[in-house]
Amino acid sequence: MELDLTQIQQFIEENSLPLILMLASVFCVCAFFILNSVGREIFKVYKKSFYTQVDKGLRDVVALIEPSQVFTITMVVAVFLGPLLFLVTNLVVALVFVAIVLFAPPFILTVMKEKRSNKFVAQLPDTLSAMASSMKSGMNLVKSLQQVVKNQPQPIAQEFAQVMVENRVGHDLNDSLDDLAERIGRSEVILMNSAIKISRAVGGNLAETLEILSKTLREKAKVEGKIRALTSMGKAQGNLATFFPVFMGYVFYKLEPEAMRLLFTSQLGWIWLGIMGAMALIGALLIKKVVTVDI
């Protein structure tokens, strides 16, 4: 038994390098398969989430492009420009760029939807007045909507054109208007839909109702404009209070790098950074709450 153990120990000592290489190879192969499997699952989750968000965003802005095309463009930009940026700059910049590219499309579509919704709401009072005038001249609701599609600017004409297309293929007008409200996501559209639905259900002078709603929305827009003007200074002060400490920290770091370096290299420094960050965040949230007025 002692001889066998001695022989085994001698064999291991004589072949230690091949054994280490073999074990390292097995470890690398296992790690490759594990990372490959995990990477595939992460990519599937990302792709599914990307398609879901982009598809909704494209429908909200009525863009004539498929989510698969947006995904392909995103992958091409990330795969080709990421390594190129790594060669020109460094790994950190390249990774940040790739991350921004991968998550930018849903964010861009959200911004586009917000701008489109704002423009739609700004055009809505004039559109309601035009619909009321058309109905007073003898047209029904569908005919007045057709006049909106024909005479009003974008994006409101495009949105109502979508409503008319759905109505022509058999969708109920109320359902099409609900889809419109979901795409725009504003209370003004819900008010318009409620007025139209009530008039269609119980009757009444829809033209007069739309005219009153148009005047109400104009007054609401004026009040919101005044509130934005009055609260803009508070928002600017909030932004200054949030980012000015960061700027001053950078200035002090340039003036006294040795003293400021303790904030990032010592445990007490990290504690103070956490306290300052929390206080800045709380202040920003409080200022935002004060200057945000919902009508």
N, C-alpha and C positions, 0 to 999 in steps of 0.2 A: 504493500500500500504506500509505504514511504517512497519506494522507488518510482511508483506511478506518479505520485505528486511531484517528485523531483523532475521526472521527465517532462511532465506537463509544464512546470515552471520554466524549465530550460527551453522548451519549445516556444513558449510565449515570449521569452526574452529574445530568442533568435529571430522570431517572426513578428516582433512588436509593430514595426512600421507597416507591413502589409495588413495586419489586423486593424490597425488604426485607420488606414485608408479604406478598408472594407467597411468598417463601422461608420466612417464618415460618409461613404457612398450610400449606404443604406439609409442613414439619417437624412441626407440630402434628397434622396428619392422619395422617402416618406413625406418630408416637408414639402416637396414640390407638389405631390398629389393632394396633400391637405390644403395647401394654399390655393391650388388650382380649383379644388372643389368649393372652398369658401369664397374664392373670388368669383366663380360662376354664380353662386347663389346671391352674392352682393350685387353683381351686375344685373341679374334677373329682377331683383327687388327695385334697383334703381331704374331699370328700363320700364318696368310696369308703372312705377310712380311717375316717371317722366311722361309716359304716354297719357296717363290719366290727367295730369295737370295741364299738359300742353293741349290736349284735345278739348278740354273745357275752355281754356284760354282762347284757342282759335275760334271756337263757336261763339264765345262772348264778343269777340271783335269782328266776327263774320269775315275771317280771313280764308281765302281760297287756296289753302295749302294743307297737306296732310301731316299729321304728327310724325309719321315715318320719315318724311323729308326733313323736318326740323331736327329729328334725332340723327339722321345721317350727316347733316351739315355740322351739328354739334360735335359728333365723333371725329369727323375729318379735321375740324379746326383744332380740337384737343390733341389728336394723335400727331399731326404734322407740325403745328406751331409750338406745342409744348417742348419737344426735344430741341427744336431750333432755338427757342428762348433759353433752354438750359445751356446750349453751347455758347450763346452770346453773353448770358449773365451768370446765374448760378442755380442750384437745385431748388432753393427755397422760392425764388421768384417764379421758376417754371411750375412748381407744384401749386402755388397760389393762383397762377394764371389758369392752369388746367381746372382747378376747383371752381373758379369763377365761371369759366366757359361751360362746365357741366351743369351748373345750377342757375345760369343766367336766363335761359329761355322762359321758364315759368315766371320769373320775376319781371322780365321785360313785358310779357303778355299782361301781367297784372297792372303794370304802369300804363300800358296802352289801353286797357279796359277802363281804368280810372279816368284817363283823359277823354276817352270816347263817351263815357257816362256823363262827365261834366259838360261836354259839348252838347250832348243829347238833351240834358236838363235845361241848358241855356236856350235851346231852340224850341223847347216844348210849349211855352206860353204863346208864341206866335203861331205855332202849329195848331194849338187848340182854338185860337181865334179864327184861323182859316177854316178849320173843320166846322165851327159854329156858323160862320158865314155861308159855307156850302150847304149846310143843313137848313138854314133859314131860306135859302133860295130854292129849296124843294128836293135836294138830294137826300138819299138815305145814308146810313152810317158807312156802309161799304163803299158807296160812291165817293163820299167825302174822304175816306182813307185812300182811295185811288188818286184823288186830287193831291193829297199830301205826298204820295209817292212821286207824282208827276212834277210838282212845283216846288217842294221844299228842298233845302240843301242837305248834304250829307253831314252827319250819319243818320239823321232822323228819317230821311227818305229810304235809306237802305234797310233800316230796322222795320219800318212799316211795310216795305216791300216783302220782307221775309214773312210778316204776318199775313199779307194777302196771298202769298204763294201757299202757305200752309192752309189757309182757308179755302183756296181753290181746289186743293187735293183732298178735301173732305174733313179737315180738322175743324172743331168748333171754334168760333171766333174768341170765345172767352178763354179757351185753353191756349190759343195762340197769343193772346194778350198776356196771359200768365207767364208764358215762355219769354215774352219780351221783358216783363218786369224782372224775371230771374236773370236775364242777360245784363240788364242795366243795373239792377240792384239799388234802386233809389226809391224813396218814399213818394216822390212826385208821380212816378209811373203807377204806383199802387193806387194813389188817389184817382188818377185818370181811369184806371181799370174799374175801380169801385163805382165811379159815376156811370160808366158805360154799362156795367153789369146790372146795376139797380134800375137804370132806365129801360134796359131790354127786358127785365123781369117784371117790373110793375108799371112801366110806362112813365110818362112825364115829358117835359120839354128838355130834351137832351142838349139842344143847341144853347139854351139859356144856361144850363148847368155847366157846359164846357166854357162858356164865356165868363161865368163867375169864377170857375176854377183857374182860367187863364189869368184873370186879374189877381187872384189870390197868390198864384205862383210868382207873378211879377213882384208883388209886394214882399213876398218871402225872400226872393233873390236880392231885393234892395236891402232888406234888414240884414241878411247874411253878409252882404258886401260891407255894410257899415261895421258889423261885428268883426269881420276879418281885418278891417283897417284899424279898429281900436285895439285888437289883441295882437297885431303884428309886432308891436314894440315889446310886448311881454314875451312873445315867442323868441324874438331876437335876444332879449336879455337872458332867457332860459338857455339858449344855445351858447351864449357867451359864458354864462356861469358854469356850464358843463365842460366846455373845451378850453377855457382860459387856464385852469390849473395845469392841464396837460402841456400847453404852450409854455407856461412859466417853468414847469419842471424841465422841459427841454432846454430852456435858456440857462437855468441854474446848472444843468448837467454840462453844458458847454463852458460855463464860467468856472465851476468847481467840480470837475469830473471825479476826483478822488473822494470828496465828501458825498456826492450824490450816488456814487457806486455802491455805498453801503445799503441804500434802499433796495438794491437788487441782489445783493450777495449775502445779506444777513437775515436771520429769522425775524428779528424785530423790524427790519426794513420791510419785509413782505407783509407783516401784520399791519404796519402803517399804510402801506399801499392798498391793502384790502379795505381798511377803514375809510381811506380817502375815496376809493372807488365806490364804496357803498353809499357814502354821504353824497357824492356827486350824482349817483343814480337816483337816490331818493329825492334830491332837490329837483332834478330834471322831471321826474314823474309828478311831483307836487306842482311845479310851474305849469306843466302840460295840463294837469287837471283844472287848474285855476283859469287858464286862458282858453280852454276848450268849452265852447258854448253850443249846445245842441238846440236847434229850433224845432 
